[in-house]
Amino acid sequence: MRGFAFFLVFVAGLPLIFVSPFNGVLAWYVFSLGNFHTLIWGGPFAGLNYAYLIAVLTCLSWLFSRTDRKQLPITPLVILTLLFSIWITFTSWFALAPGEDVWGKWILVQKILLMSLIGYALTTTREQLNQLIWAVVLTIGLWGVKGALSSILRGGGEIHGPDNGMLADNNDFGLGLVVMLPLLFYQWHLATNRYVRGGLMLMGFLVTLAVFFTYSRGALVGVCAMGAVFWLRSRAKFTTALLIAALAISLYSVAPEKWFDRMGTIETYQNDGSAMSRLWLWQVSLRVAELHPVTGGGFRVTYWPNVTNNMLRGTDLERLTKPRAAHSIYFEPLSEHGWVGLSLFLMILGYSWMNCAWLIRHSRNTRDLAWANLLGRMGQAVLAGYATAGAFASQTYLDEYWCIIFIFEAARRLLAKEIGPAGAFAGAGSLRLPVPRQPIAPGVLAKANNALSYAKSNP
C-alpha cells in the first residue's frame, strides 16, 4: 500500500516537469540524492528507476519547451566537464574489467554529468539558484536528521545513507553531509522567517551530529577542514570560534566510547586493518597507472581481482581476495582513467575553487551582492570538505558534488550579469546559432542625432 501511494504521488507530479524543465532538474536531484523510494520497503514499485525516468522526461521537456532556450553557455567548467566526459568514454573502450560492468558505470556517470550541465543551462535566475540549493540541503539534510535521531535512540549506533544510493556507505554518507553543511548555513543566513531559521539551526546541529555518528574517520578529517575554512572565511571570527568550540564540546559530551576508540585509530593506523587496506589499495591504483599511464584500467578496475592480480606479479603487493573500491577521489580516476583523467578532475576541482574566489572578489563590500559573497565563502568550505573527506572515499562521480560546482558556476553567471560586462567571462559564448541583427535605418539614426544635439543646446 505504501509503495502504491508513493507511485501515485510520483506520477501525479510528473506533469510539472512539462510545465518547466527546471522542475525536472529539481526532481532529479531529489530522487538521485535522496533515493526516497527505498523507504517503500519492497514491492513492485521499489525497484523502479525513478531518477532515470525523471531525467528522460526533463530532457524531452527542455527539447520541446518554447520558453527555455536550448543553449549551453561555454565556460571553462563546461569545457572541462565535456573533456572529462569524452575522456572517460575513450578510456572505457580500453577498460580491463568486463564490458557489462564498465558500460553500466559509464551510463551512470554520463547521466550525472548530463543532468549537471542541463541544470546549469536552466538555472537562469536567483530564484532558481536558490531552489536548487534548497533541493540539495533538504534532501541530504532530512537523511542526516533521520540518521542522527536513529543513532540517539540506539545509543550512538553507526548510521548509513539511503540504501542503494551513492551515499549508502557510512564513509560516503559522512562525506555527503560534510559537503552539504556550508550550504545549510548559507540558507540559514539568508532566511528571514524565524521558524525557518530555527528549523535550519536544529537541522544543522543534528546533521553535524550525524557526521560523527557515521563513525567515518574521513568525514571527521573533512569536517575539521571544512570548519577551518569556514572560520577563515567568517567575518566574525571570534564569534564563529566560540560557536565551533561550543558545538565541539556538545558533540564530545554525547559521543560514545566506541566512537573515541574508532577515531583513535587515526594515530595508530598501522594496527588498523581498514586503514592499511586503503593504503594498500592506493598502491594498487598507482600500479595500474604505472602500467596504463594514459588510459588507466577503465571503470571499476579494482573491483575485479582477476584483472588487478595480474598486474601485481613481481611486486611486494599482496593480491586482492575480493572486489574493493579505490577509496579516494584521487586514486579512483587515476586507476580508472590514467593521469589524464586525474588531471582533468583536479582542474575541475581547482577551477571551482577559483570560481568561489571570483564570487567573493566581485561582490565584496556591496550590500546587494551579499548573497554571492556568502555563497563564495561557503563554497570554499564545501570544496575543502570534499577535497579532504573525499581523499578516503570513492566519490569522484558524486552527483551532489557535480551539482554543487555547477551551482557556483551558475552563481558566477548571474553575478556577472548584475555587475556588468567587467565581470563577465573573457571570451564567453554559448552553444547557439547566431541571430542576424536588423540594421538601423540611416534616417532614424540622423533624427536621433538631431534630437540629441537640440537637447544639449537647450538644457
C-alpha positions as CSV (number, residue, x, y, z in Angstrom):
1,M,0.0,0.0,0.0
2,R,2.8,2.4,0.9
3,G,4.5,1.7,-2.5
4,F,1.3,2.2,-4.4
5,A,0.7,5.6,-2.7
6,F,4.2,6.7,-3.3
7,F,3.9,5.7,-7.0
8,L,0.6,7.7,-7.4
9,V,2.2,10.8,-5.9
10,F,5.2,10.4,-8.2
11,V,3.0,10.0,-11.3
12,A,0.8,12.9,-10.3
13,G,3.9,15.2,-10.1
14,L,5.3,14.2,-13.5
15,P,3.3,16.8,-15.4
16,L,5.1,19.6,-13.5
17,I,8.2,18.6,-15.5
18,F,6.5,19.7,-18.7
19,V,5.3,22.9,-17.1
20,S,9.0,23.8,-16.7
21,P,12.0,21.6,-17.4
22,F,13.7,23.1,-14.4
23,N,11.2,21.3,-12.2
24,G,12.6,18.1,-13.7
25,V,16.1,19.2,-12.6
26,L,14.9,19.7,-9.0
27,A,13.0,16.4,-9.0
28,W,16.0,14.5,-10.4
29,Y,18.3,15.8,-7.7
30,V,15.8,15.0,-5.0
31,F,15.4,11.4,-6.2
32,S,19.1,10.9,-7.2
33,L,20.4,12.3,-3.9
34,G,17.7,11.1,-1.6
35,N,16.7,7.7,-3.0
36,F,13.4,8.1,-1.1
37,H,11.8,5.2,-3.0
38,T,13.9,2.9,-0.9
39,L,11.6,3.7,2.1
40,I,8.9,1.7,0.3
41,W,10.4,-1.5,1.7
42,G,9.9,-3.9,-1.2
43,G,7.0,-4.4,-3.6
44,P,6.8,-3.8,-7.4
45,F,7.3,-0.1,-7.1
46,A,10.5,-0.2,-5.0
47,G,12.7,-1.4,-7.9
48,L,11.7,1.3,-10.4
49,N,14.4,3.7,-11.6
50,Y,12.6,6.9,-10.8
51,A,15.6,9.2,-11.3
52,Y,16.2,7.8,-14.8
53,L,12.6,8.4,-15.8
54,I,12.8,11.9,-14.5
55,A,16.0,12.5,-16.4
56,V,14.4,11.4,-19.7
57,L,11.3,13.5,-19.2
58,T,13.4,16.5,-18.3
59,C,15.4,16.2,-21.5
60,L,12.2,15.9,-23.5
61,S,10.6,18.9,-21.7
62,W,13.6,21.0,-22.4
63,L,13.7,19.9,-26.1
64,F,10.1,20.8,-26.7
65,S,9.9,23.9,-24.4
66,R,9.0,27.1,-26.2
67,T,10.2,29.4,-23.4
68,D,13.5,27.9,-22.2
69,R,16.5,28.5,-24.5
70,K,18.3,25.4,-25.9
71,Q,21.7,26.7,-25.2
72,L,24.6,25.8,-23.0
73,P,26.9,28.7,-22.0
74,I,30.5,28.0,-22.8
75,T,32.6,28.4,-19.7
76,P,35.9,26.8,-18.5
77,L,33.9,24.4,-16.3
78,V,31.6,23.3,-19.1
79,I,34.6,22.7,-21.4
80,L,36.5,20.8,-18.7
81,T,33.4,18.7,-17.9
82,L,32.8,17.9,-21.6
83,L,36.5,16.9,-22.0
84,F,36.2,14.7,-18.9
85,S,33.1,13.1,-20.3
86,I,34.8,12.5,-23.6
87,W,37.9,11.1,-21.9
88,I,36.1,8.6,-19.7
89,T,34.3,7.4,-22.8
90,F,37.6,6.9,-24.6
91,T,39.1,5.0,-21.7
92,S,36.0,2.8,-21.4
93,W,36.9,1.3,-24.8
94,F,40.2,0.1,-23.4
95,A,38.8,-0.9,-20.0
96,L,40.2,-4.1,-18.4
97,A,37.0,-5.0,-16.4
98,P,34.1,-6.9,-18.1
99,G,32.2,-4.7,-20.5
100,E,28.8,-5.0,-18.8
101,D,30.3,-3.7,-15.6
102,V,32.2,-0.9,-17.4
103,W,29.4,0.4,-19.5
104,G,26.9,0.2,-16.7
105,K,29.1,2.6,-14.7
106,W,29.7,4.7,-17.8
107,I,25.9,5.2,-18.2
108,L,25.6,6.2,-14.5
109,V,28.4,8.8,-14.7
110,Q,27.3,10.3,-18.0
111,K,23.8,10.7,-16.7
112,I,25.2,12.6,-13.7
113,L,27.3,14.9,-15.9
114,L,24.5,15.4,-18.4
115,M,22.0,16.4,-15.8
116,S,24.6,18.7,-14.2
117,L,25.0,20.5,-17.5
118,I,21.3,20.7,-18.1
119,G,20.7,22.0,-14.6
120,Y,23.4,24.7,-15.2
121,A,21.8,25.7,-18.5
122,L,18.3,26.0,-17.0
123,T,19.4,27.9,-13.8
124,T,19.0,31.4,-15.1
125,T,17.5,33.3,-12.1
126,R,18.4,33.9,-8.5
127,E,15.1,32.1,-7.5
128,Q,16.1,29.0,-9.5
129,L,19.6,29.0,-8.0
130,N,18.1,29.2,-4.5
131,Q,15.6,26.4,-5.2
132,L,18.5,24.2,-6.4
133,I,20.4,24.9,-3.2
134,W,17.3,24.1,-1.2
135,A,16.9,20.8,-3.0
136,V,20.4,19.7,-2.0
137,V,20.1,21.0,1.6
138,L,16.7,19.5,2.4
139,T,17.3,16.2,0.6
140,I,20.6,15.4,2.3
141,G,19.6,17.2,5.5
142,L,16.5,15.0,6.0
143,W,18.6,11.9,5.8
144,G,21.0,13.4,8.2
145,V,18.3,14.3,10.7
146,K,16.8,10.8,10.4
147,G,20.2,9.2,11.0
148,A,21.1,11.4,14.0
149,L,17.7,10.7,15.7
150,S,18.1,7.0,14.9
151,S,21.6,6.9,16.4
152,I,20.5,8.7,19.5
153,L,17.6,6.3,20.1
154,R,20.0,3.3,19.6
155,G,22.6,4.7,22.0
156,G,25.1,6.0,19.4
157,G,25.0,3.3,16.8
158,E,26.6,3.7,13.3
159,I,24.4,5.2,10.6
160,H,24.3,4.9,6.9
161,G,22.8,6.8,4.0
162,P,19.8,5.8,1.7
163,D,20.0,2.2,0.5
164,N,21.3,1.5,-3.0
165,G,22.4,5.1,-3.4
166,M,25.7,6.8,-3.8
167,L,25.7,7.7,-0.1
168,A,24.7,4.3,1.3
169,D,28.1,3.6,2.8
170,N,28.8,5.2,6.1
171,N,32.0,6.9,4.8
172,D,30.2,8.2,1.7
173,F,27.3,9.4,3.8
174,G,29.6,11.3,6.1
175,L,31.2,12.9,3.0
176,G,27.8,13.9,1.7
177,L,26.8,15.5,5.0
178,V,30.0,17.4,5.3
179,V,29.7,18.8,1.8
180,M,26.1,19.9,2.5
181,L,26.7,21.7,5.8
182,P,28.0,25.0,4.5
183,L,25.1,25.3,2.1
184,L,22.7,24.8,5.0
185,F,24.4,27.7,6.8
186,Y,24.0,29.8,3.6
187,Q,20.3,29.2,3.6
188,W,20.1,29.9,7.4
189,H,21.9,33.2,7.0
190,L,19.6,34.4,4.1
191,A,16.4,33.2,5.7
192,T,14.1,35.9,7.1
193,N,11.4,33.7,8.7
194,R,12.3,32.9,12.3
195,Y,10.7,29.5,12.1
196,V,12.7,28.6,9.1
197,R,15.9,29.9,10.8
198,G,15.1,27.9,13.9
199,G,14.4,24.7,11.9
200,L,17.6,25.1,9.9
201,M,19.6,25.7,13.1
202,L,18.2,22.5,14.6
203,M,18.8,20.6,11.3
204,G,22.4,21.9,11.3
205,F,23.1,20.6,14.8
206,L,21.6,17.2,14.0
207,V,23.4,16.9,10.7
208,T,26.7,17.7,12.4
209,L,25.8,15.0,15.0
210,A,25.1,12.6,12.1
211,V,28.5,13.2,10.6
212,F,30.1,12.0,13.8
213,F,27.7,9.0,14.1
214,T,28.8,7.7,10.7
215,Y,32.0,6.7,12.5
216,S,33.9,7.8,9.4
217,R,37.4,8.9,10.1
218,G,37.5,10.6,6.7
219,A,34.4,12.5,7.5
220,L,36.0,13.7,10.7
221,V,39.0,15.0,8.8
222,G,36.7,16.6,6.3
223,V,34.5,18.4,8.9
224,C,37.7,19.7,10.6
225,A,39.0,21.1,7.2
226,M,35.6,22.5,6.4
227,G,35.3,24.1,9.8
228,A,38.8,25.7,9.4
229,V,37.9,27.2,6.1
230,F,34.5,28.2,7.4
231,W,36.3,30.1,10.3
232,L,38.9,31.7,8.0
233,R,36.1,33.0,5.7
234,S,33.9,34.2,8.5
235,R,33.7,37.9,9.1
236,A,33.1,37.4,12.9
237,K,36.0,35.1,13.6
238,F,35.7,35.4,17.4
239,T,32.0,34.6,17.5
240,T,32.5,31.8,15.0
241,A,35.3,30.3,17.0
242,L,33.1,30.3,20.1
243,L,30.2,28.6,18.2
244,I,32.5,25.9,16.8
245,A,34.0,25.3,20.2
246,A,30.6,25.1,21.8
247,L,29.4,22.6,19.2
248,A,32.6,20.5,19.5
249,I,32.1,20.4,23.3
250,S,28.5,19.3,22.9
251,L,29.4,16.6,20.5
252,Y,32.2,15.5,22.7
253,S,29.9,15.1,25.6
254,V,27.4,12.9,23.8
255,A,29.9,10.7,21.8
256,P,30.0,7.1,23.0
257,E,33.2,5.4,24.0
258,K,33.3,3.3,20.8
259,W,33.4,6.5,18.8
260,F,36.6,7.6,20.5
261,D,38.1,4.1,20.0
262,R,37.3,4.3,16.3
263,M,38.8,7.8,15.9
264,G,41.8,6.9,17.9
265,T,42.9,4.5,15.2
266,I,43.9,7.6,13.1
267,E,47.1,7.8,15.2
268,T,47.7,4.1,15.2
269,Y,46.6,3.4,11.6
270,Q,49.4,0.8,11.3
271,N,47.4,-1.5,13.6
272,D,44.1,-0.9,11.9
273,G,43.2,-3.3,9.0
274,S,40.7,-0.9,7.4
275,A,43.3,2.0,7.2
276,M,46.0,-0.3,6.0
277,S,43.8,-1.7,3.3
278,R,43.2,1.8,1.9
279,L,47.0,2.4,1.8
280,W,47.4,-0.9,0.0
281,L,44.6,-0.1,-2.5
282,W,46.2,3.2,-3.3
283,Q,49.4,1.4,-4.1
284,V,47.4,-0.9,-6.4
285,S,45.9,2.1,-8.1
286,L,49.4,3.5,-8.6
287,R,50.4,0.2,-10.1
288,V,47.5,0.3,-12.6
289,A,48.5,3.8,-13.6
290,E,52.1,2.7,-13.9
291,L,51.2,0.0,-16.4
292,H,48.5,2.1,-18.1
293,P,49.5,5.7,-17.6
294,V,47.4,7.2,-20.4
295,T,44.0,5.4,-20.3
296,G,44.2,3.7,-16.9
297,G,42.3,0.4,-16.3
298,G,38.8,1.8,-17.1
299,F,35.8,1.9,-14.8
300,R,35.8,-0.4,-11.8
301,V,39.2,-1.9,-12.5
302,T,40.0,-2.5,-8.8
303,Y,36.7,-4.4,-8.4
304,W,38.0,-7.3,-10.4
305,P,40.8,-9.2,-8.6
306,N,41.5,-11.4,-11.6
307,V,42.4,-8.2,-13.5
308,T,44.5,-6.4,-10.9
309,N,46.2,-9.5,-9.6
310,N,48.0,-10.0,-13.0
311,M,49.5,-6.5,-12.6
312,L,50.8,-7.3,-9.1
313,R,53.1,-10.1,-10.1
314,G,56.7,-9.4,-9.3
315,T,55.8,-6.7,-6.7
316,D,55.6,-6.7,-3.0
317,L,51.9,-6.0,-3.0
318,E,49.5,-8.7,-1.9
319,R,46.9,-9.9,-4.2
320,L,43.2,-8.9,-4.0
321,T,40.9,-11.5,-2.4
322,K,37.6,-9.7,-3.1
323,P,36.3,-6.7,-5.0
324,R,37.5,-3.4,-3.5
325,A,37.0,0.2,-4.2
326,A,39.9,2.7,-4.6
327,H,38.7,4.6,-1.5
328,S,39.8,8.0,-2.8
329,I,38.6,10.7,-5.2
330,Y,42.2,11.0,-6.4
331,F,43.2,7.4,-6.8
332,E,39.9,6.4,-8.3
333,P,40.2,8.5,-11.5
334,L,43.9,7.7,-11.6
335,S,43.4,4.0,-11.7
336,E,40.4,4.2,-14.0
337,H,41.3,6.9,-16.4
338,G,45.1,7.4,-16.1
339,W,47.0,10.6,-15.4
340,V,44.9,12.5,-18.0
341,G,41.7,11.6,-16.2
342,L,43.1,12.6,-12.8
343,S,44.4,15.9,-14.3
344,L,41.0,16.8,-15.7
345,F,39.4,16.0,-12.4
346,L,41.9,18.2,-10.4
347,M,41.5,21.0,-12.9
348,I,37.7,20.9,-12.4
349,L,38.2,21.0,-8.6
350,G,40.7,23.8,-8.8
351,Y,38.6,25.9,-11.2
352,S,35.6,25.5,-8.8
353,W,37.7,26.9,-6.0
354,M,38.7,29.9,-8.2
355,N,35.0,30.3,-9.1
356,C,34.2,30.8,-5.4
357,A,37.1,33.2,-5.1
358,W,35.7,35.1,-8.1
359,L,32.3,35.4,-6.4
360,I,34.0,36.7,-3.2
361,R,36.2,39.2,-5.0
362,H,33.5,40.7,-7.2
363,S,30.8,41.0,-4.5
364,R,33.0,42.4,-1.7
365,N,31.6,45.5,0.2
366,T,28.4,45.5,-1.9
367,R,25.2,45.0,0.2
368,D,23.0,43.9,-2.8
369,L,25.6,41.3,-3.7
370,A,26.0,39.9,-0.2
371,W,24.3,36.6,-1.3
372,A,27.1,35.9,-3.8
373,N,29.8,36.8,-1.3
374,L,28.4,34.4,1.2
375,L,28.0,31.7,-1.4
376,G,31.6,32.1,-2.4
377,R,32.8,31.8,1.1
378,M,30.6,28.8,1.9
379,G,31.6,27.3,-1.4
380,Q,35.2,27.2,-0.5
381,A,34.3,25.5,2.8
382,V,32.3,22.9,0.7
383,L,35.3,22.2,-1.6
384,A,37.7,21.9,1.4
385,G,35.4,19.3,3.0
386,Y,35.1,17.4,-0.3
387,A,38.8,17.5,-1.0
388,T,39.8,16.1,2.4
389,A,37.0,13.7,3.3
390,G,36.9,12.6,-0.3
391,A,40.5,11.5,-0.1
392,F,39.2,8.5,1.8
393,A,36.1,7.7,-0.3
394,S,35.4,6.6,-3.8
395,Q,33.2,9.5,-4.8
396,T,34.8,11.1,-7.8
397,Y,31.4,11.0,-9.6
398,L,29.3,12.0,-6.6
399,D,26.1,13.7,-8.0
400,E,25.9,16.0,-5.1
401,Y,29.4,17.4,-5.8
402,W,28.8,17.9,-9.5
403,C,25.5,19.6,-8.8
404,I,27.2,22.0,-6.3
405,I,30.1,23.0,-8.5
406,F,27.6,24.0,-11.2
407,I,25.6,25.9,-8.6
408,F,28.8,28.0,-8.2
409,E,29.1,28.4,-12.0
410,A,25.5,29.5,-12.3
411,A,26.0,32.0,-9.5
412,R,29.0,33.4,-11.3
413,R,27.0,33.8,-14.5
414,L,24.2,35.6,-12.5
415,L,26.6,37.8,-10.7
416,A,28.4,38.7,-13.9
417,K,25.1,40.0,-15.3
418,E,24.5,42.1,-12.2
419,I,27.9,43.8,-12.2
420,G,28.0,44.4,-15.9
421,P,30.5,43.5,-18.7
422,A,33.5,44.0,-16.4
423,G,32.7,40.8,-14.5
424,A,31.7,38.6,-17.5
425,F,33.8,35.7,-18.7
426,A,36.5,36.7,-21.1
427,G,35.5,35.4,-24.4
428,A,32.4,33.7,-23.1
429,G,30.0,32.4,-25.6
430,S,27.2,29.8,-25.9
431,L,26.2,26.9,-28.0
432,R,23.6,28.5,-30.2
433,L,23.1,29.7,-33.7
434,P,23.9,33.4,-34.4
435,V,20.8,35.6,-35.0
436,P,21.4,38.3,-37.6
437,R,20.6,41.8,-36.3
438,Q,18.4,44.2,-38.2
439,P,20.4,47.2,-39.4
440,I,19.4,50.7,-38.2
441,A,18.0,52.8,-41.0
442,P,20.2,55.9,-41.7
443,G,17.1,58.3,-41.4
444,V,16.4,57.0,-37.9
445,L,20.0,57.5,-36.8
446,A,20.1,61.0,-38.2
447,K,16.9,62.0,-36.4
448,A,18.3,60.6,-33.1
449,N,21.5,62.7,-33.6
450,N,19.5,65.9,-34.3
451,A,17.4,65.3,-31.2
452,L,20.5,64.8,-29.0
453,S,22.1,68.0,-30.4
454,Y,19.0,70.0,-29.7
455,A,18.8,68.7,-26.1
456,K,22.4,69.7,-25.5
457,S,21.9,73.2,-26.9
458,N,18.7,73.8,-25.0
459,P,19.3,72.5,-21.5
